[in-house]
Amino acid sequence: MTGKVNRLKKLYRHSDKLLMIPMDHGITLGPITGLANIDETVKEVFKGGADAVVVHKGLVRYLTDSIGNNEGELIVHLSASTALARESQMTRKELVSTVEQAIRLGATAISTHVNLGSDFEADQLRDMGLVAEECDKWGMPLLAMMYVRDGSKEHEFDGARIAHAARVAEELGADIVKVNYSGSVDSFKQVVQGVKIPVLIAGGDRVNSEQDLLEMIKESVQAGGNGVSIGRNVFQNEDPATLTKKIRQILDHE
């Protein structure tokens, strides 16, 4: 496991808290604001202190100036679905790449997405378990993006269900897990205490204000969270570098 340990250490470029910016939304939503010129956005978030970005394999070719110059780490996302699918299929995530391909692209880590409670839960659990074994084989860290998607918006932010989701990721072999913030310090403590792997919070839908986002991050750290993996609320901000820097300061000093 020496390779995995070394790569995990590389991810922590600034402190013992991780700041990842997922930018895998283009497959789901198309060329939305912040992703049309993804190379510039990646440079901005690295300038602000992001440790890594999460992208699909086809965009890596545009990031050689930043990734190649060691400004931050690359995580290749293996799961995909689109908003163009029939509503009944929208929680279905399919593997569209491999661990070996991510290694060829120079990735420091891999990520996958699982929607628990969906009609396709079993397939996604199987896929994640097999990816975890491939990650062990090649010494690649695995970030599991775990969501409760059973049709109830309330359940997506339920502390007990989120704790269960995090535990599923750990038991299947993930090295880091990303989940929704459960809404309070006390409830999120239960999530963090239920696993031994680092727990990151997702940004979710666009928040009402930057201050709301920063307060959520602060609370997650107070509960024992290990960092953030926040996409749209950062890369669609009018100044991604400055917002990333604010998040970095909370993670490093809270």
PyRosetta script that sets phi, psi and omega in degrees:
from pyrosetta import init, pose_from_sequence

init()
pose = pose_from_sequence("MTGKVNRLKKLYRHSDKLLMIPMDHGITLGPITGLANIDETVKEVFKGGADAVVVHKGLVRYLTDSIGNNEGELIVHLSASTALARESQMTRKELVSTVEQAIRLGATAISTHVNLGSDFEADQLRDMGLVAEECDKWGMPLLAMMYVRDGSKEHEFDGARIAHAARVAEELGADIVKVNYSGSVDSFKQVVQGVKIPVLIAGGDRVNSEQDLLEMIKESVQAGGNGVSIGRNVFQNEDPATLTKKIRQILDHE")
pose.set_psi(1, 10.2)
pose.set_omega(1, -177.2)
pose.set_phi(2, -57.1)
pose.set_psi(2, -42.8)
pose.set_omega(2, 179.9)
pose.set_phi(3, -61.1)
pose.set_psi(3, -42.6)
pose.set_omega(3, 179.7)
pose.set_phi(4, -64.6)
pose.set_psi(4, -43.2)
pose.set_omega(4, 179.3)
pose.set_phi(5, -60.7)
pose.set_psi(5, -44.5)
pose.set_omega(5, -179.5)
pose.set_phi(6, -64.4)
pose.set_psi(6, -40.1)
pose.set_omega(6, -180.0)
pose.set_phi(7, -70.0)
pose.set_psi(7, -37.0)
pose.set_omega(7, 175.9)
pose.set_phi(8, -61.1)
pose.set_psi(8, -40.7)
pose.set_omega(8, 178.3)
pose.set_phi(9, -63.5)
pose.set_psi(9, -36.3)
pose.set_omega(9, 178.8)
pose.set_phi(10, -62.9)
pose.set_psi(10, -33.9)
pose.set_omega(10, -178.9)
pose.set_phi(11, -62.6)
pose.set_psi(11, -33.7)
pose.set_omega(11, -178.0)
pose.set_phi(12, -85.0)
pose.set_psi(12, 77.1)
pose.set_omega(12, -173.9)
pose.set_phi(13, -79.7)
pose.set_psi(13, -24.7)
pose.set_omega(13, -171.6)
pose.set_phi(14, -118.2)
pose.set_psi(14, -37.4)
pose.set_omega(14, -177.5)
pose.set_phi(15, -162.3)
pose.set_psi(15, -166.4)
pose.set_omega(15, 178.6)
pose.set_phi(16, -86.4)
pose.set_psi(16, 10.8)
pose.set_omega(16, 175.5)
pose.set_phi(17, -118.1)
pose.set_psi(17, 136.7)
pose.set_omega(17, -176.9)
pose.set_phi(18, -93.5)
pose.set_psi(18, 140.3)
pose.set_omega(18, 175.1)
pose.set_phi(19, -127.6)
pose.set_psi(19, 101.3)
pose.set_omega(19, 179.8)
pose.set_phi(20, -110.8)
pose.set_psi(20, 144.8)
pose.set_omega(20, 176.9)
pose.set_phi(21, -118.7)
pose.set_psi(21, 101.7)
pose.set_omega(21, 176.0)
pose.set_phi(22, -72.6)
pose.set_psi(22, 132.7)
pose.set_omega(22, 178.2)
pose.set_phi(23, -131.0)
pose.set_psi(23, 38.4)
pose.set_omega(23, -178.8)
pose.set_phi(24, -92.1)
pose.set_psi(24, 10.9)
pose.set_omega(24, -171.9)
pose.set_phi(25, -74.2)
pose.set_psi(25, -15.0)
pose.set_omega(25, -174.8)
pose.set_phi(26, -62.5)
pose.set_psi(26, -35.7)
pose.set_omega(26, 177.0)
pose.set_phi(27, -67.3)
pose.set_psi(27, -40.9)
pose.set_omega(27, -178.0)
pose.set_phi(28, -72.1)
pose.set_psi(28, -45.8)
pose.set_omega(28, -167.3)
pose.set_phi(29, -116.9)
pose.set_psi(29, -9.8)
pose.set_omega(29, -177.1)
pose.set_phi(30, 92.1)
pose.set_psi(30, -167.3)
pose.set_omega(30, -175.7)
pose.set_phi(31, -78.8)
pose.set_psi(31, 68.4)
pose.set_omega(31, -176.9)
pose.set_phi(32, -73.2)
pose.set_psi(32, 166.4)
pose.set_omega(32, 179.8)
pose.set_phi(33, -51.8)
pose.set_psi(33, 132.7)
pose.set_omega(33, 179.2)
pose.set_phi(34, 97.6)
pose.set_psi(34, -19.3)
pose.set_omega(34, -177.8)
pose.set_phi(35, -112.1)
pose.set_psi(35, -12.4)
pose.set_omega(35, -179.6)
pose.set_phi(36, -59.9)
pose.set_psi(36, -41.3)
pose.set_omega(36, 175.4)
pose.set_phi(37, -114.9)
pose.set_psi(37, 68.8)
pose.set_omega(37, -170.4)
pose.set_phi(38, -63.3)
pose.set_psi(38, -30.6)
pose.set_omega(38, 179.9)
pose.set_phi(39, -61.6)
pose.set_psi(39, -40.5)
pose.set_omega(39, 179.1)
pose.set_phi(40, -69.7)
pose.set_psi(40, -39.7)
pose.set_omega(40, 179.1)
pose.set_phi(41, -64.2)
pose.set_psi(41, -41.3)
pose.set_omega(41, 178.3)
pose.set_phi(42, -61.0)
pose.set_psi(42, -43.2)
pose.set_omega(42, 177.6)
pose.set_phi(43, -59.7)
pose.set_psi(43, -39.5)
pose.set_omega(43, -178.7)
pose.set_phi(44, -65.2)
pose.set_psi(44, -44.9)
pose.set_omega(44, -177.2)
pose.set_phi(45, -72.5)
pose.set_psi(45, -32.2)
pose.set_omega(45, 174.3)
pose.set_phi(46, -66.9)
pose.set_psi(46, -36.7)
pose.set_omega(46, 177.0)
pose.set_phi(47, -60.9)
pose.set_psi(47, -35.2)
pose.set_omega(47, -179.5)
pose.set_phi(48, -80.1)
pose.set_psi(48, -10.1)
pose.set_omega(48, 176.5)
pose.set_phi(49, 112.0)
pose.set_psi(49, 17.4)
pose.set_omega(49, 174.7)
pose.set_phi(50, -67.7)
pose.set_psi(50, 143.0)
pose.set_omega(50, 177.6)
pose.set_phi(51, -81.1)
pose.set_psi(51, -37.1)
pose.set_omega(51, -172.8)
pose.set_phi(52, -156.0)
pose.set_psi(52, 159.2)
pose.set_omega(52, 170.9)
pose.set_phi(53, -120.9)
pose.set_psi(53, 151.8)
pose.set_omega(53, 178.8)
pose.set_phi(54, -113.3)
pose.set_psi(54, 119.6)
pose.set_omega(54, -179.0)
pose.set_phi(55, -138.5)
pose.set_psi(55, 164.0)
pose.set_omega(55, 172.4)
pose.set_phi(56, -81.2)
pose.set_psi(56, 159.7)
pose.set_omega(56, -171.0)
pose.set_phi(57, -55.6)
pose.set_psi(57, -36.4)
pose.set_omega(57, -174.3)
pose.set_phi(58, -70.4)
pose.set_psi(58, -17.0)
pose.set_omega(58, -178.1)
pose.set_phi(59, -93.4)
pose.set_psi(59, -9.9)
pose.set_omega(59, -176.9)
pose.set_phi(60, -60.1)
pose.set_psi(60, -32.9)
pose.set_omega(60, -178.2)
pose.set_phi(61, -59.4)
pose.set_psi(61, -23.5)
pose.set_omega(61, -177.6)
pose.set_phi(62, -91.7)
pose.set_psi(62, -3.0)
pose.set_omega(62, -172.9)
pose.set_phi(63, -109.2)
pose.set_psi(63, 15.8)
pose.set_omega(63, -175.3)
pose.set_phi(64, -65.5)
pose.set_psi(64, -28.9)
pose.set_omega(64, 179.6)
pose.set_phi(65, -65.3)
pose.set_psi(65, -37.6)
pose.set_omega(65, -178.6)
pose.set_phi(66, -91.3)
pose.set_psi(66, -50.9)
pose.set_omega(66, 179.6)
pose.set_phi(67, -65.7)
pose.set_psi(67, -44.5)
pose.set_omega(67, -178.1)
pose.set_phi(68, -65.5)
pose.set_psi(68, -27.1)
pose.set_omega(68, 177.6)
pose.set_phi(69, -93.6)
pose.set_psi(69, 13.1)
pose.set_omega(69, 173.9)
pose.set_phi(70, 61.2)
pose.set_psi(70, 38.0)
pose.set_omega(70, 176.8)
pose.set_phi(71, -81.1)
pose.set_psi(71, -22.0)
pose.set_omega(71, 179.3)
pose.set_phi(72, -172.6)
pose.set_psi(72, 175.1)
pose.set_omega(72, -174.4)
pose.set_phi(73, -98.0)
pose.set_psi(73, 155.4)
pose.set_omega(73, -179.0)
pose.set_phi(74, -108.2)
pose.set_psi(74, 128.6)
pose.set_omega(74, 172.1)
pose.set_phi(75, -118.0)
pose.set_psi(75, 124.6)
pose.set_omega(75, 179.9)
pose.set_phi(76, -98.0)
pose.set_psi(76, 126.4)
pose.set_omega(76, -178.1)
pose.set_phi(77, -88.7)
pose.set_psi(77, 134.6)
pose.set_omega(77, -175.0)
pose.set_phi(78, -102.1)
pose.set_psi(78, -10.5)
pose.set_omega(78, -172.6)
pose.set_phi(79, -106.4)
pose.set_psi(79, 148.7)
pose.set_omega(79, 180.0)
pose.set_phi(80, -153.9)
pose.set_psi(80, 152.2)
pose.set_omega(80, 167.7)
pose.set_phi(81, -161.5)
pose.set_psi(81, 166.0)
pose.set_omega(81, -179.7)
pose.set_phi(82, -125.0)
pose.set_psi(82, 156.9)
pose.set_omega(82, 175.9)
pose.set_phi(83, -73.6)
pose.set_psi(83, -4.6)
pose.set_omega(83, 178.1)
pose.set_phi(84, -84.8)
pose.set_psi(84, -10.6)
pose.set_omega(84, -179.5)
pose.set_phi(85, -68.4)
pose.set_psi(85, 159.3)
pose.set_omega(85, 173.0)
pose.set_phi(86, -58.5)
pose.set_psi(86, 148.0)
pose.set_omega(86, -175.9)
pose.set_phi(87, -53.4)
pose.set_psi(87, -37.2)
pose.set_omega(87, -178.2)
pose.set_phi(88, -68.1)
pose.set_psi(88, -15.2)
pose.set_omega(88, -176.9)
pose.set_phi(89, -106.6)
pose.set_psi(89, -0.1)
pose.set_omega(89, -169.1)
pose.set_phi(90, -71.4)
pose.set_psi(90, -18.0)
pose.set_omega(90, 177.8)
pose.set_phi(91, -96.1)
pose.set_psi(91, 7.6)
pose.set_omega(91, 179.6)
pose.set_phi(92, -88.7)
pose.set_psi(92, 119.6)
pose.set_omega(92, 177.6)
pose.set_phi(93, -110.6)
pose.set_psi(93, 125.8)
pose.set_omega(93, -179.4)
pose.set_phi(94, -109.3)
pose.set_psi(94, 145.7)
pose.set_omega(94, 173.1)
pose.set_phi(95, -72.8)
pose.set_psi(95, 129.4)
pose.set_omega(95, -177.6)
pose.set_phi(96, -122.6)
pose.set_psi(96, 5.9)
pose.set_omega(96, 176.1)
pose.set_phi(97, -155.3)
pose.set_psi(97, -177.2)
pose.set_omega(97, -175.7)
pose.set_phi(98, -131.1)
pose.set_psi(98, 163.3)
pose.set_omega(98, 176.4)
pose.set_phi(99, -61.5)
pose.set_psi(99, -42.3)
pose.set_omega(99, -179.3)
pose.set_phi(100, -61.3)
pose.set_psi(100, -40.9)
pose.set_omega(100, 178.7)
pose.set_phi(101, -64.0)
pose.set_psi(101, -40.7)
pose.set_omega(101, 178.4)
pose.set_phi(102, -61.6)
pose.set_psi(102, -39.1)
pose.set_omega(102, 177.2)
pose.set_phi(103, -63.3)
pose.set_psi(103, -43.4)
pose.set_omega(103, 178.4)
pose.set_phi(104, -60.8)
pose.set_psi(104, -31.0)
pose.set_omega(104, -179.6)
pose.set_phi(105, -82.5)
pose.set_psi(105, -6.5)
pose.set_omega(105, 177.6)
pose.set_phi(106, 92.1)
pose.set_psi(106, 20.6)
pose.set_omega(106, -178.1)
pose.set_phi(107, -67.1)
pose.set_psi(107, 147.4)
pose.set_omega(107, 172.4)
pose.set_phi(108, -90.8)
pose.set_psi(108, -23.5)
pose.set_omega(108, -179.0)
pose.set_phi(109, -155.8)
pose.set_psi(109, 171.0)
pose.set_omega(109, -179.4)
pose.set_phi(110, -119.4)
pose.set_psi(110, 153.1)
pose.set_omega(110, 170.0)
pose.set_phi(111, -136.1)
pose.set_psi(111, 148.9)
pose.set_omega(111, 174.9)
pose.set_phi(112, -135.3)
pose.set_psi(112, 163.5)
pose.set_omega(112, -175.5)
pose.set_phi(113, -125.6)
pose.set_psi(113, 131.8)
pose.set_omega(113, 177.4)
pose.set_phi(114, -128.7)
pose.set_psi(114, 130.0)
pose.set_omega(114, 174.6)
pose.set_phi(115, -104.5)
pose.set_psi(115, 99.9)
pose.set_omega(115, 179.4)
pose.set_phi(116, -75.6)
pose.set_psi(116, 142.8)
pose.set_omega(116, -179.5)
pose.set_phi(117, 88.1)
pose.set_psi(117, -8.7)
pose.set_omega(117, 178.8)
pose.set_phi(118, -81.4)
pose.set_psi(118, 167.9)
pose.set_omega(118, 178.1)
pose.set_phi(119, -65.5)
pose.set_psi(119, -14.3)
pose.set_omega(119, -175.3)
pose.set_phi(120, -111.6)
pose.set_psi(120, 17.7)
pose.set_omega(120, -177.7)
pose.set_phi(121, -55.0)
pose.set_psi(121, -48.1)
pose.set_omega(121, -173.9)
pose.set_phi(122, -59.6)
pose.set_psi(122, -44.0)
pose.set_omega(122, 179.8)
pose.set_phi(123, -63.8)
pose.set_psi(123, -40.6)
pose.set_omega(123, -178.6)
pose.set_phi(124, -70.0)
pose.set_psi(124, -36.0)
pose.set_omega(124, 175.9)
pose.set_phi(125, -65.1)
pose.set_psi(125, -42.7)
pose.set_omega(125, 177.1)
pose.set_phi(126, -59.7)
pose.set_psi(126, -46.9)
pose.set_omega(126, -178.4)
pose.set_phi(127, -62.5)
pose.set_psi(127, -43.3)
pose.set_omega(127, -179.1)
pose.set_phi(128, -64.7)
pose.set_psi(128, -40.9)
pose.set_omega(128, 179.0)
pose.set_phi(129, -61.0)
pose.set_psi(129, -40.9)
pose.set_omega(129, 179.1)
pose.set_phi(130, -70.7)
pose.set_psi(130, -37.8)
pose.set_omega(130, 176.1)
pose.set_phi(131, -63.5)
pose.set_psi(131, -40.1)
pose.set_omega(131, 178.7)
pose.set_phi(132, -59.4)
pose.set_psi(132, -39.1)
pose.set_omega(132, 178.8)
pose.set_phi(133, -67.7)
pose.set_psi(133, -39.0)
pose.set_omega(133, 176.6)
pose.set_phi(134, -65.2)
pose.set_psi(134, -38.1)
pose.set_omega(134, 177.7)
pose.set_phi(135, -63.1)
pose.set_psi(135, -40.8)
pose.set_omega(135, 176.2)
pose.set_phi(136, -63.2)
pose.set_psi(136, -41.9)
pose.set_omega(136, -179.2)
pose.set_phi(137, -59.4)
pose.set_psi(137, -41.2)
pose.set_omega(137, -175.2)
pose.set_phi(138, -100.5)
pose.set_psi(138, 0.3)
pose.set_omega(138, 178.7)
pose.set_phi(139, 72.2)
pose.set_psi(139, 35.9)
pose.set_omega(139, -178.5)
pose.set_phi(140, -108.1)
pose.set_psi(140, 130.7)
pose.set_omega(140, 174.0)
pose.set_phi(141, -65.9)
pose.set_psi(141, 146.9)
pose.set_omega(141, 179.6)
pose.set_phi(142, -118.8)
pose.set_psi(142, 121.4)
pose.set_omega(142, 171.4)
pose.set_phi(143, -96.6)
pose.set_psi(143, 121.8)
pose.set_omega(143, 178.1)
pose.set_phi(144, -104.0)
pose.set_psi(144, 120.9)
pose.set_omega(144, 174.5)
pose.set_phi(145, -92.3)
pose.set_psi(145, 108.9)
pose.set_omega(145, -170.9)
pose.set_phi(146, -115.0)
pose.set_psi(146, 122.0)
pose.set_omega(146, -179.5)
pose.set_phi(147, -129.5)
pose.set_psi(147, 148.8)
pose.set_omega(147, 173.1)
pose.set_phi(148, -94.3)
pose.set_psi(148, 110.8)
pose.set_omega(148, -175.9)
pose.set_phi(149, -130.3)
pose.set_psi(149, 69.2)
pose.set_omega(149, -178.6)
pose.set_phi(150, -101.8)
pose.set_psi(150, 11.7)
pose.set_omega(150, 179.4)
pose.set_phi(151, 100.8)
pose.set_psi(151, -9.7)
pose.set_omega(151, 179.6)
pose.set_phi(152, -106.9)
pose.set_psi(152, 118.6)
pose.set_omega(152, 178.0)
pose.set_phi(153, -62.2)
pose.set_psi(153, -36.3)
pose.set_omega(153, -179.6)
pose.set_phi(154, -62.2)
pose.set_psi(154, -40.1)
pose.set_omega(154, -178.3)
pose.set_phi(155, -66.5)
pose.set_psi(155, -25.3)
pose.set_omega(155, -179.4)
pose.set_phi(156, -62.6)
pose.set_psi(156, -23.0)
pose.set_omega(156, -176.3)
pose.set_phi(157, -119.4)
pose.set_psi(157, 16.7)
pose.set_omega(157, 179.0)
pose.set_phi(158, -79.8)
pose.set_psi(158, 124.8)
pose.set_omega(158, -174.0)
pose.set_phi(159, -57.9)
pose.set_psi(159, -44.1)
pose.set_omega(159, -178.7)
pose.set_phi(160, -64.8)
pose.set_psi(160, -40.6)
pose.set_omega(160, 179.6)
pose.set_phi(161, -69.8)
pose.set_psi(161, -37.9)
pose.set_omega(161, 177.9)
pose.set_phi(162, -66.4)
pose.set_psi(162, -40.5)
pose.set_omega(162, 176.5)
pose.set_phi(163, -60.3)
pose.set_psi(163, -40.0)
pose.set_omega(163, 177.6)
pose.set_phi(164, -63.7)
pose.set_psi(164, -43.5)
pose.set_omega(164, -179.9)
pose.set_phi(165, -60.8)
pose.set_psi(165, -43.7)
pose.set_omega(165, 179.1)
pose.set_phi(166, -62.5)
pose.set_psi(166, -40.0)
pose.set_omega(166, -179.4)
pose.set_phi(167, -66.8)
pose.set_psi(167, -37.1)
pose.set_omega(167, 176.2)
pose.set_phi(168, -58.2)
pose.set_psi(168, -45.5)
pose.set_omega(168, -179.7)
pose.set_phi(169, -59.3)
pose.set_psi(169, -46.6)
pose.set_omega(169, -179.5)
pose.set_phi(170, -62.4)
pose.set_psi(170, -44.7)
pose.set_omega(170, -175.4)
pose.set_phi(171, -69.4)
pose.set_psi(171, -24.6)
pose.set_omega(171, 177.8)
pose.set_phi(172, -88.1)
pose.set_psi(172, -4.4)
pose.set_omega(172, 172.8)
pose.set_phi(173, 112.1)
pose.set_psi(173, 7.5)
pose.set_omega(173, 178.7)
pose.set_phi(174, -67.3)
pose.set_psi(174, 150.2)
pose.set_omega(174, 178.6)
pose.set_phi(175, -98.1)
pose.set_psi(175, -23.5)
pose.set_omega(175, 178.5)
pose.set_phi(176, -143.9)
pose.set_psi(176, 143.2)
pose.set_omega(176, 178.7)
pose.set_phi(177, -126.3)
pose.set_psi(177, 140.2)
pose.set_omega(177, 176.6)
pose.set_phi(178, -113.7)
pose.set_psi(178, 128.0)
pose.set_omega(178, -178.4)
pose.set_phi(179, -139.4)
pose.set_psi(179, 167.7)
pose.set_omega(179, 172.0)
pose.set_phi(180, -69.3)
pose.set_psi(180, 149.8)
pose.set_omega(180, 171.7)
pose.set_phi(181, -75.4)
pose.set_psi(181, 135.3)
pose.set_omega(181, -172.7)
pose.set_phi(182, -82.3)
pose.set_psi(182, -4.9)
pose.set_omega(182, 172.1)
pose.set_phi(183, 106.4)
pose.set_psi(183, -13.7)
pose.set_omega(183, 178.7)
pose.set_phi(184, -152.8)
pose.set_psi(184, 157.0)
pose.set_omega(184, 179.6)
pose.set_phi(185, -61.5)
pose.set_psi(185, -45.7)
pose.set_omega(185, -176.2)
pose.set_phi(186, -62.8)
pose.set_psi(186, -46.3)
pose.set_omega(186, -178.2)
pose.set_phi(187, -68.7)
pose.set_psi(187, -33.6)
pose.set_omega(187, -179.2)
pose.set_phi(188, -75.2)
pose.set_psi(188, -26.4)
pose.set_omega(188, 173.9)
pose.set_phi(189, -58.5)
pose.set_psi(189, -36.9)
pose.set_omega(189, 179.8)
pose.set_phi(190, -66.2)
pose.set_psi(190, -34.6)
pose.set_omega(190, 177.2)
pose.set_phi(191, -65.4)
pose.set_psi(191, -50.5)
pose.set_omega(191, -176.5)
pose.set_phi(192, -64.0)
pose.set_psi(192, -40.1)
pose.set_omega(192, -176.8)
pose.set_phi(193, -74.7)
pose.set_psi(193, -11.8)
pose.set_omega(193, -178.6)
pose.set_phi(194, -83.1)
pose.set_psi(194, -7.0)
pose.set_omega(194, -179.4)
pose.set_phi(195, -139.8)
pose.set_psi(195, 166.0)
pose.set_omega(195, 176.5)
pose.set_phi(196, -105.1)
pose.set_psi(196, -11.4)
pose.set_omega(196, 178.9)
pose.set_phi(197, -84.6)
pose.set_psi(197, 158.1)
pose.set_omega(197, 178.2)
pose.set_phi(198, -60.6)
pose.set_psi(198, 139.3)
pose.set_omega(198, 179.5)
pose.set_phi(199, -114.0)
pose.set_psi(199, 122.5)
pose.set_omega(199, 176.9)
pose.set_phi(200, -109.6)
pose.set_psi(200, 152.0)
pose.set_omega(200, 175.7)
pose.set_phi(201, -100.2)
pose.set_psi(201, 146.3)
pose.set_omega(201, 173.7)
pose.set_phi(202, -84.5)
pose.set_psi(202, 162.0)
pose.set_omega(202, 177.3)
pose.set_phi(203, -86.0)
pose.set_psi(203, -26.2)
pose.set_omega(203, -179.2)
pose.set_phi(204, 70.0)
pose.set_psi(204, -153.2)
pose.set_omega(204, 178.4)
pose.set_phi(205, -67.2)
pose.set_psi(205, 164.8)
pose.set_omega(205, 177.6)
pose.set_phi(206, -58.0)
pose.set_psi(206, 130.0)
pose.set_omega(206, -178.2)
pose.set_phi(207, -82.0)
pose.set_psi(207, 166.9)
pose.set_omega(207, -177.5)
pose.set_phi(208, -69.7)
pose.set_psi(208, -32.8)
pose.set_omega(208, -178.5)
pose.set_phi(209, -153.5)
pose.set_psi(209, 158.8)
pose.set_omega(209, 176.8)
pose.set_phi(210, -59.9)
pose.set_psi(210, -37.7)
pose.set_omega(210, -179.1)
pose.set_phi(211, -63.6)
pose.set_psi(211, -38.9)
pose.set_omega(211, 176.6)
pose.set_phi(212, -60.8)
pose.set_psi(212, -41.6)
pose.set_omega(212, 179.0)
pose.set_phi(213, -63.0)
pose.set_psi(213, -47.7)
pose.set_omega(213, -177.8)
pose.set_phi(214, -65.8)
pose.set_psi(214, -35.0)
pose.set_omega(214, 177.9)
pose.set_phi(215, -67.6)
pose.set_psi(215, -39.5)
pose.set_omega(215, 177.6)
pose.set_phi(216, -62.2)
pose.set_psi(216, -42.9)
pose.set_omega(216, 179.1)
pose.set_phi(217, -63.5)
pose.set_psi(217, -44.1)
pose.set_omega(217, 179.5)
pose.set_phi(218, -59.4)
pose.set_psi(218, -45.4)
pose.set_omega(218, 179.8)
pose.set_phi(219, -63.8)
pose.set_psi(219, -39.3)
pose.set_omega(219, -179.0)
pose.set_phi(220, -63.9)
pose.set_psi(220, -38.1)
pose.set_omega(220, 178.1)
pose.set_phi(221, -68.6)
pose.set_psi(221, -40.7)
pose.set_omega(221, 177.6)
pose.set_phi(222, -60.4)
pose.set_psi(222, -30.3)
pose.set_omega(222, 179.4)
pose.set_phi(223, -81.1)
pose.set_psi(223, -7.0)
pose.set_omega(223, -179.8)
pose.set_phi(224, 107.7)
pose.set_psi(224, 6.3)
pose.set_omega(224, 178.6)
pose.set_phi(225, -62.8)
pose.set_psi(225, 155.0)
pose.set_omega(225, -173.6)
pose.set_phi(226, -104.9)
pose.set_psi(226, 8.9)
pose.set_omega(226, 177.9)
pose.set_phi(227, 144.0)
pose.set_psi(227, -162.0)
pose.set_omega(227, -174.8)
pose.set_phi(228, -137.1)
pose.set_psi(228, 154.3)
pose.set_omega(228, 169.9)
pose.set_phi(229, -134.4)
pose.set_psi(229, 86.3)
pose.set_omega(229, -169.4)
pose.set_phi(230, -119.2)
pose.set_psi(230, 126.1)
pose.set_omega(230, -175.5)
pose.set_phi(231, -102.0)
pose.set_psi(231, -87.6)
pose.set_omega(231, -170.7)
pose.set_phi(232, -56.9)
pose.set_psi(232, -36.8)
pose.set_omega(232, -178.9)
pose.set_phi(233, -66.8)
pose.set_psi(233, -15.0)
pose.set_omega(233, 175.7)
pose.set_phi(234, -103.4)
pose.set_psi(234, -57.1)
pose.set_omega(234, -171.2)
pose.set_phi(235, -73.2)
pose.set_psi(235, -14.6)
pose.set_omega(235, 174.5)
pose.set_phi(236, -97.1)
pose.set_psi(236, 1.7)
pose.set_omega(236, 174.2)
pose.set_phi(237, -69.4)
pose.set_psi(237, 149.3)
pose.set_omega(237, -178.2)
pose.set_phi(238, -67.5)
pose.set_psi(238, -17.7)
pose.set_omega(238, 178.1)
pose.set_phi(239, -139.3)
pose.set_psi(239, 77.7)
pose.set_omega(239, -175.5)
pose.set_phi(240, -59.0)
pose.set_psi(240, -35.5)
pose.set_omega(240, -178.2)
pose.set_phi(241, -64.3)
pose.set_psi(241, -44.9)
pose.set_omega(241, -178.6)
pose.set_phi(242, -68.1)
pose.set_psi(242, -41.5)
pose.set_omega(242, 178.6)
pose.set_phi(243, -65.2)
pose.set_psi(243, -41.7)
pose.set_omega(243, 177.9)
pose.set_phi(244, -60.1)
pose.set_psi(244, -39.9)
pose.set_omega(244, 178.6)
pose.set_phi(245, -63.0)
pose.set_psi(245, -39.6)
pose.set_omega(245, 177.9)
pose.set_phi(246, -63.5)
pose.set_psi(246, -42.1)
pose.set_omega(246, 178.5)
pose.set_phi(247, -64.5)
pose.set_psi(247, -43.5)
pose.set_omega(247, 178.4)
pose.set_phi(248, -56.6)
pose.set_psi(248, -41.7)
pose.set_omega(248, -178.3)
pose.set_phi(249, -65.4)
pose.set_psi(249, -38.8)
pose.set_omega(249, 177.3)
pose.set_phi(250, -65.1)
pose.set_psi(250, -46.4)
pose.set_omega(250, -177.7)
pose.set_phi(251, -62.4)
pose.set_psi(251, -37.0)
pose.set_omega(251, -174.2)
pose.set_phi(252, -85.2)
pose.set_psi(252, -19.1)
pose.set_omega(252, -171.9)
pose.set_phi(253, -125.6)
pose.set_psi(253, -5.7)
pose.set_omega(253, -178.4)
pose.set_phi(254, -70.0)
pose.dump_pdb("model.pdb")
